[in-house]
């Protein structure tokens, strides 16, 4: 227990925290480790209404919370069947949880995320994967991000707790599951070693570099066309991307590569204005960029 806690990043002892607990081994291990770290933990289980076993899974979490000495709450959200089910379920889940919630992502989840980002053609930020403490649209803490899935499973078994086995984790129609069950094992076979620690180390290095670039870019005024055109391209586009993401006081998804190219064409003077996602219009007037609604 002590060796696992030494690799975790829990808040200071005595702090009240909310733990998102699905009932799987990862989240149950996180809840138990939070108690061992001296935190006042409150377990919250989200039922998406997508599986008939939802109430049973909530009961498993309630039982584990009682044995670990934490309070418990069950919350139901509604997610309709259809395209992008996984993403919509995740959005509904985070929407029902408070900012700063603790979630049980592990190093294995991190490696999967980095590979999935690569498949989307990611940049440096995507290579950095998930942050241990994330702010913004999903303000969450990931205290067990350095632990392996095998370790959380062994820990929960050692406590004698029941864990929920989510059958959807084996469904190959989800891309993450194919990365988990097919891509990562193949990469480890090719490399002749477990590649998860290697991918996680790459993610950590990429986050450090991304943080440095973000700090440098923060010194640029993203609405000043002259300043953007006079700065190194990577810094200028990073400043522009951050502004477009948080424009009008609402944080959004990062602009796509095509959106950023359209916006840069306005900066470069190749066009006077362009349309962006969310019904926004980027225009240039007297050397300044402006965001607004299309006329």
C-alpha atoms as a printed R data frame, in Angstrom:
    type eleno elety resid chain resno       x      y       z
1   ATOM     1    CA   UNK     A     1   0.000  0.000   0.000
2   ATOM     2    CA   UNK     A     2   2.762  2.458   0.913
3   ATOM     3    CA   UNK     A     3   4.651  1.819  -2.323
4   ATOM     4    CA   UNK     A     4   1.502  2.415  -4.390
5   ATOM     5    CA   UNK     A     5   0.603  5.599  -2.493
6   ATOM     6    CA   UNK     A     6   4.107  6.931  -3.094
7   ATOM     7    CA   UNK     A     7   3.365  6.876  -6.839
8   ATOM     8    CA   UNK     A     8  -0.020  8.558  -6.496
9   ATOM     9    CA   UNK     A     9  -0.801 12.283  -6.543
10  ATOM    10    CA   UNK     A    10  -3.636 12.644  -4.040
11  ATOM    11    CA   UNK     A    11  -4.464 16.006  -2.441
12  ATOM    12    CA   UNK     A    12  -3.232 16.637   1.116
13  ATOM    13    CA   UNK     A    13  -4.634 14.485   3.908
14  ATOM    14    CA   UNK     A    14  -7.821 15.801   5.449
15  ATOM    15    CA   UNK     A    15  -9.181 17.316   2.235
16  ATOM    16    CA   UNK     A    16 -12.720 16.426   1.187
17  ATOM    17    CA   UNK     A    17 -12.823 14.857  -2.281
18  ATOM    18    CA   UNK     A    18 -15.406 13.388  -4.620
19  ATOM    19    CA   UNK     A    19 -14.389 10.128  -6.280
20  ATOM    20    CA   UNK     A    20 -16.082  8.981  -9.477
21  ATOM    21    CA   UNK     A    21 -16.488  5.239  -8.937
22  ATOM    22    CA   UNK     A    22 -17.821  3.082 -11.746
23  ATOM    23    CA   UNK     A    23 -17.302 -0.090  -9.744
24  ATOM    24    CA   UNK     A    24 -14.386 -1.288 -11.837
25  ATOM    25    CA   UNK     A    25 -11.102 -2.221 -10.204
26  ATOM    26    CA   UNK     A    26  -9.399  1.069 -11.131
27  ATOM    27    CA   UNK     A    27 -11.971  3.352  -9.502
28  ATOM    28    CA   UNK     A    28 -12.410  1.064  -6.474
29  ATOM    29    CA   UNK     A    29  -8.652  1.030  -5.944
30  ATOM    30    CA   UNK     A    30  -8.592  4.827  -6.216
31  ATOM    31    CA   UNK     A    31 -11.336  5.117  -3.596
32  ATOM    32    CA   UNK     A    32  -9.515  2.813  -1.191
33  ATOM    33    CA   UNK     A    33  -6.197  4.561  -1.756
34  ATOM    34    CA   UNK     A    34  -7.868  7.929  -1.148
35  ATOM    35    CA   UNK     A    35  -9.008  6.657   2.246
36  ATOM    36    CA   UNK     A    36  -5.523  5.334   2.968
37  ATOM    37    CA   UNK     A    37  -4.124  8.772   2.018
38  ATOM    38    CA   UNK     A    38  -6.231 10.334   4.777
39  ATOM    39    CA   UNK     A    39  -8.787 12.036   2.538
40  ATOM    40    CA   UNK     A    40 -12.473 12.504   3.374
41  ATOM    41    CA   UNK     A    41 -13.760 10.676   0.328
42  ATOM    42    CA   UNK     A    42 -17.277 10.660  -1.093
43  ATOM    43    CA   UNK     A    43 -18.013  8.029  -3.756
44  ATOM    44    CA   UNK     A    44 -20.322  8.919  -6.654
45  ATOM    45    CA   UNK     A    45 -21.577  6.295  -9.092
46  ATOM    46    CA   UNK     A    46 -23.038  7.410 -12.441
47  ATOM    47    CA   UNK     A    47 -25.640  5.196 -14.099
48  ATOM    48    CA   UNK     A    48 -25.937  6.026 -17.817
49  ATOM    49    CA   UNK     A    49 -29.075  3.951 -18.200
50  ATOM    50    CA   UNK     A    50 -27.474  1.998 -21.041
51  ATOM    51    CA   UNK     A    51 -27.218 -1.385 -19.319
52  ATOM    52    CA   UNK     A    52 -29.780 -3.350 -17.323
53  ATOM    53    CA   UNK     A    53 -27.099 -4.070 -14.696
54  ATOM    54    CA   UNK     A    54 -26.840 -0.386 -13.717
55  ATOM    55    CA   UNK     A    55 -28.631 -0.760 -10.359
56  ATOM    56    CA   UNK     A    56 -26.576 -3.859  -9.498
57  ATOM    57    CA   UNK     A    57 -23.349 -1.999 -10.268
58  ATOM    58    CA   UNK     A    58 -24.465  0.902  -8.066
59  ATOM    59    CA   UNK     A    59 -25.107 -1.596  -5.266
60  ATOM    60    CA   UNK     A    60 -21.579 -2.997  -5.665
61  ATOM    61    CA   UNK     A    61 -20.115  0.501  -5.318
62  ATOM    62    CA   UNK     A    62 -22.332  1.240  -2.327
63  ATOM    63    CA   UNK     A    63 -21.123 -1.957  -0.647
64  ATOM    64    CA   UNK     A    64 -17.478 -1.104  -1.333
65  ATOM    65    CA   UNK     A    65 -17.931  2.453  -0.041
66  ATOM    66    CA   UNK     A    66 -19.466  1.126   3.174
67  ATOM    67    CA   UNK     A    67 -16.588 -1.306   3.699
68  ATOM    68    CA   UNK     A    68 -14.013  1.396   2.999
69  ATOM    69    CA   UNK     A    69 -15.772  3.864   5.304
70  ATOM    70    CA   UNK     A    70 -16.829  6.505   2.776
71  ATOM    71    CA   UNK     A    71 -20.141  8.135   1.950
72  ATOM    72    CA   UNK     A    72 -21.921  7.144  -1.256
73  ATOM    73    CA   UNK     A    73 -24.241  8.671  -3.831
74  ATOM    74    CA   UNK     A    74 -25.854  7.200  -6.954
75  ATOM    75    CA   UNK     A    75 -26.635  9.563  -9.848
76  ATOM    76    CA   UNK     A    76 -28.568  8.685 -13.010
77  ATOM    77    CA   UNK     A    77 -28.060 10.392 -16.370
78  ATOM    78    CA   UNK     A    78 -29.817  9.832 -19.678
79  ATOM    79    CA   UNK     A    79 -27.839  8.945 -22.801
80  ATOM    80    CA   UNK     A    80 -29.693  8.020 -25.984
81  ATOM    81    CA   UNK     A    81 -28.423  5.271 -28.255
82  ATOM    82    CA   UNK     A    82 -26.850  6.417 -31.508
83  ATOM    83    CA   UNK     A    83 -23.578  7.674 -33.025
84  ATOM    84    CA   UNK     A    84 -20.657  8.693 -30.798
85  ATOM    85    CA   UNK     A    85 -22.217  6.830 -27.876
86  ATOM    86    CA   UNK     A    86 -18.976  6.565 -25.934
87  ATOM    87    CA   UNK     A    87 -18.198 10.280 -26.263
88  ATOM    88    CA   UNK     A    88 -21.742 11.332 -25.354
89  ATOM    89    CA   UNK     A    89 -21.800  9.039 -22.339
90  ATOM    90    CA   UNK     A    90 -18.490 10.507 -21.178
91  ATOM    91    CA   UNK     A    91 -19.823 14.060 -21.602
92  ATOM    92    CA   UNK     A    92 -22.969 13.207 -19.624
93  ATOM    93    CA   UNK     A    93 -20.889 11.621 -16.896
94  ATOM    94    CA   UNK     A    94 -18.592 14.609 -16.459
95  ATOM    95    CA   UNK     A    95 -21.558 16.950 -16.624
96  ATOM    96    CA   UNK     A    96 -23.025 15.263 -13.555
97  ATOM    97    CA   UNK     A    97 -19.776 15.383 -11.553
98  ATOM    98    CA   UNK     A    98 -18.321 18.396  -9.722
99  ATOM    99    CA   UNK     A    99 -15.145 20.189 -10.730
100 ATOM   100    CA   UNK     A   100 -12.032 18.654  -9.229
101 ATOM   101    CA   UNK     A   101 -13.544 15.169  -9.119
102 ATOM   102    CA   UNK     A   102 -11.058 12.298  -8.750
103 ATOM   103    CA   UNK     A   103 -11.150  9.754 -11.577
104 ATOM   104    CA   UNK     A   104  -9.403  6.386 -11.764
105 ATOM   105    CA   UNK     A   105  -7.391  6.622 -14.976
106 ATOM   106    CA   UNK     A   106  -4.231  4.504 -14.954
107 ATOM   107    CA   UNK     A   107  -1.000  4.360 -16.950
108 ATOM   108    CA   UNK     A   108  -2.650  1.860 -19.281
109 ATOM   109    CA   UNK     A   109  -5.426  4.364 -19.984
110 ATOM   110    CA   UNK     A   110  -2.771  6.989 -20.646
111 ATOM   111    CA   UNK     A   111  -1.003  4.840 -23.229
112 ATOM   112    CA   UNK     A   112  -4.308  4.112 -24.971
113 ATOM   113    CA   UNK     A   113  -5.172  7.809 -25.052
114 ATOM   114    CA   UNK     A   114  -1.840  8.789 -26.606
115 ATOM   115    CA   UNK     A   115  -2.217  6.164 -29.335
116 ATOM   116    CA   UNK     A   116  -5.810  7.228 -30.029
117 ATOM   117    CA   UNK     A   117  -4.648 10.829 -30.342
118 ATOM   118    CA   UNK     A   118  -1.956  9.725 -32.794
119 ATOM   119    CA   UNK     A   119  -4.618  8.063 -34.911
120 ATOM   120    CA   UNK     A   120  -6.377 11.437 -35.115
121 ATOM   121    CA   UNK     A   121  -3.222 13.184 -36.339
122 ATOM   122    CA   UNK     A   122  -2.455 14.951 -33.069
123 ATOM   123    CA   UNK     A   123   0.114 17.616 -32.281
124 ATOM   124    CA   UNK     A   124   2.293 18.058 -29.221
125 ATOM   125    CA   UNK     A   125  -0.613 18.588 -26.819
126 ATOM   126    CA   UNK     A   126  -2.277 15.344 -27.883
127 ATOM   127    CA   UNK     A   127   0.996 13.466 -27.487
128 ATOM   128    CA   UNK     A   128   0.980 14.644 -23.877
129 ATOM   129    CA   UNK     A   129  -2.140 12.592 -23.218
130 ATOM   130    CA   UNK     A   130  -4.048 13.136 -19.986
131 ATOM   131    CA   UNK     A   131  -2.749 15.455 -17.298
132 ATOM   132    CA   UNK     A   132  -2.661 14.375 -13.631
133 ATOM   133    CA   UNK     A   133  -4.557 17.580 -12.842
134 ATOM   134    CA   UNK     A   134  -6.641 18.957 -15.684
135 ATOM   135    CA   UNK     A   135  -8.365 22.334 -15.709
136 ATOM   136    CA   UNK     A   136 -10.857 23.753 -18.158
137 ATOM   137    CA   UNK     A   137 -13.810 21.944 -19.652
138 ATOM   138    CA   UNK     A   138 -13.163 18.840 -17.565
139 ATOM   139    CA   UNK     A   139 -11.556 19.962 -14.321
140 ATOM   140    CA   UNK     A   140 -10.524 16.595 -12.909
141 ATOM   141    CA   UNK     A   141  -7.748 15.001 -10.892
142 ATOM   142    CA   UNK     A   142  -6.156 11.712 -11.876
143 ATOM   143    CA   UNK     A   143  -4.275 10.606  -8.760
144 ATOM   144    CA   UNK     A   144  -3.474  7.032  -9.866
145 ATOM   145    CA   UNK     A   145  -2.244  7.863 -13.370
146 ATOM   146    CA   UNK     A   146   1.132  6.249 -12.602
147 ATOM   147    CA   UNK     A   147  -0.343  2.926 -11.497
148 ATOM   148    CA   UNK     A   148  -0.933 -0.033 -13.783
149 ATOM   149    CA   UNK     A   149  -4.260 -1.730 -14.342
150 ATOM   150    CA   UNK     A   150  -2.789 -4.993 -13.079
151 ATOM   151    CA   UNK     A   151  -1.857 -3.303  -9.793
152 ATOM   152    CA   UNK     A   152  -5.322 -1.874  -9.172
153 ATOM   153    CA   UNK     A   153  -6.889 -5.261  -9.915
154 ATOM   154    CA   UNK     A   154  -4.546 -7.024  -7.495
155 ATOM   155    CA   UNK     A   155  -5.168 -4.390  -4.821
156 ATOM   156    CA   UNK     A   156  -8.961 -4.685  -5.002
157 ATOM   157    CA   UNK     A   157  -8.725 -8.470  -4.851
158 ATOM   158    CA   UNK     A   158  -6.477 -8.243  -1.789
159 ATOM   159    CA   UNK     A   159  -9.203 -6.224  -0.046
160 ATOM   160    CA   UNK     A   160 -11.799 -8.839  -0.935
161 ATOM   161    CA   UNK     A   161 -13.966 -6.338  -2.786
162 ATOM   162    CA   UNK     A   162 -16.214 -7.217  -5.709
163 ATOM   163    CA   UNK     A   163 -15.459 -5.277  -8.890
164 ATOM   164    CA   UNK     A   164 -17.786 -4.596 -11.786
165 ATOM   165    CA   UNK     A   165 -16.802 -6.275 -15.031
166 ATOM   166    CA   UNK     A   166 -17.990 -3.979 -17.829
167 ATOM   167    CA   UNK     A   167 -18.749 -6.166 -20.879
168 ATOM   168    CA   UNK     A   168 -18.461 -3.147 -23.187
169 ATOM   169    CA   UNK     A   169 -14.708 -3.086 -22.479
170 ATOM   170    CA   UNK     A   170 -14.398 -6.128 -24.733
171 ATOM   171    CA   UNK     A   171 -16.512 -4.816 -27.607
172 ATOM   172    CA   UNK     A   172 -14.207 -4.315 -30.570
173 ATOM   173    CA   UNK     A   173 -16.574 -1.799 -32.182
174 ATOM   174    CA   UNK     A   174 -15.026  0.774 -29.849
175 ATOM   175    CA   UNK     A   175 -11.662  1.995 -31.103
176 ATOM   176    CA   UNK     A   176 -10.175  2.267 -27.617
177 ATOM   177    CA   UNK     A   177 -10.888 -1.412 -27.011
178 ATOM   178    CA   UNK     A   178  -9.099 -2.398 -30.201
179 ATOM   179    CA   UNK     A   179  -6.096 -0.314 -29.129
180 ATOM   180    CA   UNK     A   180  -6.218 -2.000 -25.706
181 ATOM   181    CA   UNK     A   181  -6.635 -5.586 -26.857
182 ATOM   182    CA   UNK     A   182  -4.877 -5.566 -30.241
183 ATOM   183    CA   UNK     A   183  -2.573 -2.590 -30.845
184 ATOM   184    CA   UNK     A   184  -0.766 -2.359 -27.508
185 ATOM   185    CA   UNK     A   185  -0.060 -6.114 -27.271
186 ATOM   186    CA   UNK     A   186   1.263 -6.076 -30.842
187 ATOM   187    CA   UNK     A   187   3.495 -3.065 -30.130
188 ATOM   188    CA   UNK     A   188   4.858 -4.787 -27.028
189 ATOM   189    CA   UNK     A   189   5.544 -7.907 -29.061
190 ATOM   190    CA   UNK     A   190   7.398 -5.904 -31.733
191 ATOM   191    CA   UNK     A   191   9.363 -3.930 -29.123
192 ATOM   192    CA   UNK     A   192  10.168 -7.012 -27.079
193 ATOM   193    CA   UNK     A   193   9.054 -5.221 -23.915
194 ATOM   194    CA   UNK     A   194   6.051 -3.609 -22.279
195 ATOM   195    CA   UNK     A   195   5.517 -0.365 -24.217
196 ATOM   196    CA   UNK     A   196   3.065  1.263 -21.776
197 ATOM   197    CA   UNK     A   197   5.813  2.837 -19.580
198 ATOM   198    CA   UNK     A   198   7.603  4.033 -22.725
199 ATOM   199    CA   UNK     A   199   4.488  5.714 -24.107
200 ATOM   200    CA   UNK     A   200   3.756  7.299 -20.731
201 ATOM   201    CA   UNK     A   201   7.297  8.657 -20.530
202 ATOM   202    CA   UNK     A   202   6.922 10.162 -24.009
203 ATOM   203    CA   UNK     A   203   3.643 11.753 -22.908
204 ATOM   204    CA   UNK     A   204   5.311 13.317 -19.872
205 ATOM   205    CA   UNK     A   205   8.105 14.790 -22.003
206 ATOM   206    CA   UNK     A   206   5.587 16.107 -24.540
207 ATOM   207    CA   UNK     A   207   3.565 17.807 -21.775
208 ATOM   208    CA   UNK     A   208   6.671 19.564 -20.495
209 ATOM   209    CA   UNK     A   209   7.481 20.867 -23.981
210 ATOM   210    CA   UNK     A   210   3.854 21.865 -24.581
211 ATOM   211    CA   UNK     A   211   3.805 23.792 -21.285
212 ATOM   212    CA   UNK     A   212   6.932 25.696 -22.295
213 ATOM   213    CA   UNK     A   213   5.464 26.639 -25.672
214 ATOM   214    CA   UNK     A   214   2.188 27.657 -24.029
215 ATOM   215    CA   UNK     A   215   4.050 29.916 -21.593
216 ATOM   216    CA   UNK     A   216   5.946 31.562 -24.445
217 ATOM   217    CA   UNK     A   217   2.779 31.944 -26.519
218 ATOM   218    CA   UNK     A   218   0.922 33.557 -23.616
219 ATOM   219    CA   UNK     A   219   3.085 36.646 -24.123
220 ATOM   220    CA   UNK     A   220   1.496 37.257 -27.544
221 ATOM   221    CA   UNK     A   221  -1.664 39.267 -28.079
222 ATOM   222    CA   UNK     A   222  -3.730 36.850 -30.207
223 ATOM   223    CA   UNK     A   223  -5.843 39.696 -31.588
224 ATOM   224    CA   UNK     A   224  -2.839 41.692 -32.850
225 ATOM   225    CA   UNK     A   225  -2.246 40.681 -36.471
226 ATOM   226    CA   UNK     A   226   1.164 42.350 -36.622
227 ATOM   227    CA   UNK     A   227   2.342 40.592 -33.462
228 ATOM   228    CA   UNK     A   228   1.148 37.212 -34.718
229 ATOM   229    CA   UNK     A   229   2.781 37.622 -38.122
230 ATOM   230    CA   UNK     A   230   6.046 38.712 -36.515
231 ATOM   231    CA   UNK     A   231   6.260 35.786 -34.107
232 ATOM   232    CA   UNK     A   232   7.580 32.303 -34.897
233 ATOM   233    CA   UNK     A   233   4.826 30.305 -36.586
234 ATOM   234    CA   UNK     A   234   4.407 27.623 -33.903
235 ATOM   235    CA   UNK     A   235   4.039 30.229 -31.145
236 ATOM   236    CA   UNK     A   236   1.709 32.438 -33.154
237 ATOM   237    CA   UNK     A   237  -0.586 29.562 -34.070
238 ATOM   238    CA   UNK     A   238  -0.572 28.260 -30.509
239 ATOM   239    CA   UNK     A   239  -1.635 31.690 -29.213
240 ATOM   240    CA   UNK     A   240  -4.317 31.917 -31.900
241 ATOM   241    CA   UNK     A   241  -5.576 28.398 -31.163
242 ATOM   242    CA   UNK     A   242  -5.857 29.119 -27.431
243 ATOM   243    CA   UNK     A   243  -7.780 32.347 -28.087
244 ATOM   244    CA   UNK     A   244 -10.209 30.679 -30.468
245 ATOM   245    CA   UNK     A   245 -10.795 27.925 -27.930
246 ATOM   246    CA   UNK     A   246 -11.622 30.315 -25.112
247 ATOM   247    CA   UNK     A   247 -13.116 33.187 -27.115
248 ATOM   248    CA   UNK     A   248 -16.157 34.978 -25.748
249 ATOM   249    CA   UNK     A   249 -15.569 33.581 -22.278
250 ATOM   250    CA   UNK     A   250 -16.640 30.035 -23.181
251 ATOM   251    CA   UNK     A   251 -14.077 27.263 -23.396
252 ATOM   252    CA   UNK     A   252 -14.561 25.077 -26.480
253 ATOM   253    CA   UNK     A   253 -12.952 22.104 -28.130
254 ATOM   254    CA   UNK     A   254  -9.610 23.062 -29.721
255 ATOM   255    CA   UNK     A   255 -10.136 24.287 -33.279
256 ATOM   256    CA   UNK     A   256  -9.557 21.696 -35.960
257 ATOM   257    CA   UNK     A   257  -6.582 21.899 -38.298
258 ATOM   258    CA   UNK     A   258  -8.815 23.175 -41.112
259 ATOM   259    CA   UNK     A   259 -10.318 25.856 -38.842
260 ATOM   260    CA   UNK     A   260  -6.881 26.987 -37.743
261 ATOM   261    CA   UNK     A   261  -5.738 27.173 -41.371
262 ATOM   262    CA   UNK     A   262  -8.755 29.335 -42.248
263 ATOM   263    CA   UNK     A   263  -8.068 31.581 -39.268
264 ATOM   264    CA   UNK     A   264  -4.414 31.912 -40.207
265 ATOM   265    CA   UNK     A   265  -5.418 32.941 -43.708
266 ATOM   266    CA   UNK     A   266  -7.205 35.900 -42.091
267 ATOM   267    CA   UNK     A   267  -4.069 36.718 -40.077
268 ATOM   268    CA   UNK     A   268  -1.910 36.470 -43.204
269 ATOM   269    CA   UNK     A   269  -4.211 38.815 -45.135
270 ATOM   270    CA   UNK     A   270  -5.232 36.174 -47.645
271 ATOM   271    CA   UNK     A   271  -8.894 36.656 -46.747
272 ATOM   272    CA   UNK     A   272 -10.840 39.259 -44.784
273 ATOM   273    CA   UNK     A   273 -12.890 36.853 -42.682
274 ATOM   274    CA   UNK     A   274 -13.800 33.187 -42.194
275 ATOM   275    CA   UNK     A   275 -16.492 31.106 -40.569
276 ATOM   276    CA   UNK     A   276 -15.679 28.939 -37.534
277 ATOM   277    CA   UNK     A   277 -17.463 26.184 -35.651
278 ATOM   278    CA   UNK     A   278 -20.184 27.218 -33.250
279 ATOM   279    CA   UNK     A   279 -21.635 29.865 -35.543
280 ATOM   280    CA   UNK     A   280 -18.718 32.236 -35.122
281 ATOM   281    CA   UNK     A   281 -17.035 34.529 -37.604
282 ATOM   282    CA   UNK     A   282 -13.406 35.645 -37.411
283 ATOM   283    CA   UNK     A   283 -12.648 38.957 -39.101
284 ATOM   284    CA   UNK     A   284  -9.793 41.461 -39.337
285 ATOM   285    CA   UNK     A   285 -10.234 45.222 -38.930
286 ATOM   286    CA   UNK     A   286  -7.440 47.781 -38.701
287 ATOM   287    CA   UNK     A   287  -4.892 45.177 -37.741
288 ATOM   288    CA   UNK     A   288  -7.020 43.515 -35.038
289 ATOM   289    CA   UNK     A   289  -8.870 40.208 -35.041
290 ATOM   290    CA   UNK     A   290 -12.472 40.085 -33.923
291 ATOM   291    CA   UNK     A   291 -14.784 37.180 -33.123
292 ATOM   292    CA   UNK     A   292 -18.491 37.551 -33.685
293 ATOM   293    CA   UNK     A   293 -21.575 36.122 -35.297
294 ATOM   294    CA   UNK     A   294 -21.903 35.876 -39.064
295 ATOM   295    CA   UNK     A   295 -23.772 38.812 -40.599
